[in-house]
Amino acid sequence: MDAAKEEFLRDFGEHYGYPNGPKSVDQIRATEFKRLQLQDLVYLDHAGATLYSDLQMESVFNDLTTNLYANPHSQSDSSSATLDIVKNARQQVLDYCNASPKEYKCIFTSGATAALKLVGEAFPWSCNSSFMYTMENHNSVLGIREYALGQGAAAIAVDIEGELHPEISGETITTKISPHQVQRRKVAGSLKEEPTGDVYNLFAFPSECNFSGLRFDLDLVKIIKEDSSKILGISSVCQSGQWMVLIDAAKGCATMPPDLSKYPADFVAISFYKLFGYPTGLGALIVRNDAAKLLKKTYFSGGTVSASIADIDFIKRREGIEELFEDGTVSFLSIVSIRHGFKILNSLTVSAISRHIASLALYTRKMLLAMRHGNGSSVCILYGHHNSMKLCHEMGPIISFNLKRPDGSWYGYREVEKLASLSGIQLRTGCFCNPGACAKYLGLSHLDLISNTEAGHVCWDDLDIINGKPVGAVRISFGYMSTYEDVKKFVDFVASSFMSPQIHIDHGNQMKGLDKGFVDTGYYLKSITIYPIKSCGGFSASSWPLSNNGLTHDREWILKSLTGEILTQKKVPEMGFISTFIDLSQGMLFVESPRCEERLQIRLESDVYGVIEEIELYGQRYEVYSYDNETNSWFSEAIGKTCSLLRYSSFDQDFMLNKIKGAATCRDPKNKLNFANEAQFLLVSEESVSDLNRRLSSDVQKGIYGKVMQVSASRFRPNLVVSGGRPYAEDGWRYIRIGNKYFSSLGGCNRCQIINLTINAGQVQKSNEPLATLASYRRVKQGKILFGILLKHVSIDGEQQKGDFWLHVGQDVHPD
Ligand SMILES: Cc1ncc(COP(=O)(O)O)c(C=O)c1O
C-alpha cells in the first residue's frame, strides 16, 4: 500500500470502505463492477447517474426470467401477484424515507422531473398564491413556476442563510430568508383579488444541490410550515395562506434520504437511477395524504378513471391517491426491479454509504484545495464550500470547481473534460441544469447571463469561457462503489495536467521541453498520401496531380448511413479496414476489405450511377452522385452496417457562407473543398513525429503508461509529410513552396481521439495515446491539441498555363 493511501486510511479508515459491512468496497468493485476495471475507467458522474452492480442485474434477470409478471390492471393470478409486488415496492420507497403509510403515499412516475411536474400541474394555485424556491434548484423545479405564473400566482427565488446571534447564549444560528424580485405575469382576470377561499403557497428546495453538493438543513420544512412569521411578509406578496413544502430529493436521496418522520414535507421527488443505477425511467412522488387531497388532476386516462362516457362530459375518477395520479399502466417491470437495488443499499446501510462517500469527498476537497502552482497561486476554485453559516449541515458527495492557470486566467471546463476523458476519467461539466446555483457561485449577473445567451451560449455547447469568465464548472461526484483509487487517479490527473511547477507557461504553440541543439536543415517532401474515401485507408504516391480542391480525388467519396449520417472512423472504426488505391492510367479506384472476398473496382469516369442528391456535412452543402446497390452492398459488408457510397459533385459556397455561419468548421470558406473537414491539405513534419515518439518513450520510462508506443506519421492521416528542420517549425510557417507550387497555412490541426485508434490483427484497438502525451505539451488556450498544419493551395499566375499540376516526393520545401 502506498504511503498516501496509508495516510488516507489513518484519517478516514473508520468510515471508508464499509469496514463493518458484508463486503469491503474493494471486494464490491472487484466482483460487481468489473466493467470499470476492464475498461480502465474512473467513473465520477454519480450525480448524473450512478452505476448498477452486476449482482443487482443478475438478480433482476433471474427474477424476470423466473417469474411471470402481468399488467397489474388485469385480473389474472399473475396480475394480482404483480400488483402485490408493486404494493411492496411502494412500501419500500416509503420506508426508505421513513414515511409512515398512514401519512404518505408513493406515486410512481417516469422520474423525478415527472414527479415535480405533477406537483406543478396539480397544485391549487390562485392569484394569491406564491411559489417560493431556493436559488439552488434544478430546472425541473424551476419549471413549476410556469404553472404558478400561468395562473396568476407570484414566483420568488430566495437565498437561505444562517444568521449568527452571539448575543443569545450558545451563539444561536437562525434562518434568514432573503427574497429576490417578485415575478408575476399578467393573466386574464388575475388582478390581485381579495382572498377568496383557501390560499396555498409552495416552497421548494433540493435536499442536496446538484451543482455544489450543498445539503440544505431539512429543518427548513418545519420552519416554513410551522413558523409562518419567517416567511409571511418577507415580501409584499406573501401575506397569507398555508405553506406546503416540496423537497427535490433526486440527488440527495442516493446517500441521505430525507427522514419524513422528522421533517414532514408535503412532497418529495426521487428517481431510482440516481439511487442504484437501474432502472432508468422510473421515479416517485412521495406525497402527504392531506396534501394529495388538495391536488387538482385534469387529465384522466386508463388507470386513473373509474368510469367515463365517451360522448358526454361524464367521468368518475378513481379515489385512491396512487390510482388517481398514475396515468396508464405503471412501469411494472421496472417497479418489480427496484427491490434488487434497495437490497444492495440496505445490505450496506445508507448510513455506511453516507460515511464512505463523505470520506472520499472530504479527502478530495482537501487535496484539490491544497494544490498550488509554482508561483503559489491556487489551482482549484471549489464552489459552495466557503460559508459555514449557510443552513447546510454538510456537503454531499459532489465537488464542483474550475481550474486556474498560474496567471489567474481560467482553464475552460470543456478542456478539462476532454483531457479527463483521455485519462479514462468520466466527469460532468456545464451548469448541470441548475442555473441559479451556477449564477450564484460563478458570480454571473443577469446581464452576464443574457449577454452569454446572446453570444450564442446554450446548455451543453463548447463555449465554456465568455469575456474571461467561466459559464459553468467541472463536477465530480461519488457513488457507493467509488474508491480511494478513483480519487487518486483523478487528483493525479489534475496535478499532472493543470498544475504548473514553473512560474511561466507558454500557451502558444508550445515548445516546452524541446531538446536544444536541433540543427536547421533543408526540408523536402517525404511522402504524398491520398484518401479517396473519407475516413477509409489511403495510399501513397511518388507523384500526384493537384486539382482545384486539393490532391486529385482526395476525399472525393463518402459513406452515408441509412439514417443519413456521414460515417467516419469515430463511430465506425471498421472503416479503417478499407484500403484504397487509384490507378490514374487505368482511370480506376480499387477498394479492398478483409471482410469482402472481391476487390471492388470503381471507374473514375463512368461508373457514377447518376442520381444526384444533396447532403450537408460540417455546415456545408454538397451535391453528390450515388451508386448502384451492388456497390453499396459491398461497402455495407465491409463495415458491417448498411451504408451507401456517394461521390462529390459540387459544393455550394453560398450555402455555407450565408446560411449557417457559426456551424461551418471549414477554415477557409472561400476555398473549394471535397469532403475534407477543414482544409484542402494536411501537412505533418517527420521531425515533429520523432519528437512525439521521444516523449512517448520517456513517459513509459517514467512509468506513466504501460508499454512503449511509437507512432508513424500516417497515424495523423496527413496528405503531405515533410522531412528536415526542427520539430514543430511548421507551426510558424505562413507560406510554403513545394517545388513550384505555393501554399498558405491555415494554422494548426486540432486533434481528437481518432489518432488513438489502431488496427491490430484485424481488431480496432483504442488507447489514450498519443493524444494524452500530445495534450501534455501541445495544448493551446482554447483546449485544442494541435499537431500538423492545414494548407491551401495558392495559384500563382501562369502555373495553370504551364500545365504542371503535379507534386513529387523529394521536391524541396521552402517555408515562407
Ligand atoms: C436535483 C435534481 N433534480 C431533478 C433532477 C431530474 O431528475 P430526473 O432525471 O429523474 O427527471 C435531477 C437530475 O439530475 C437532479 O439532480
The ligand as an ORCA input file, in Angstrom:
! r2SCAN-3c Opt
* xyz 0 1
  C     -31.500     17.876     -8.113
  C     -32.151     17.228     -9.301
  N     -33.448     17.407     -9.525
  C     -34.090     16.852    -10.554
  C     -33.412     16.074    -11.469
  C     -34.162     15.449    -12.620
  O     -34.328     14.089    -12.373
  P     -34.833     13.061    -13.499
  O     -33.690     12.859    -14.414
  O     -35.177     11.819    -12.767
  O     -36.020     13.625    -14.150
  C     -32.046     15.864    -11.287
  C     -31.299     15.080    -12.281
  O     -30.129     15.246    -12.491
  C     -31.405     16.445    -10.173
  O     -30.101     16.255     -9.948
*
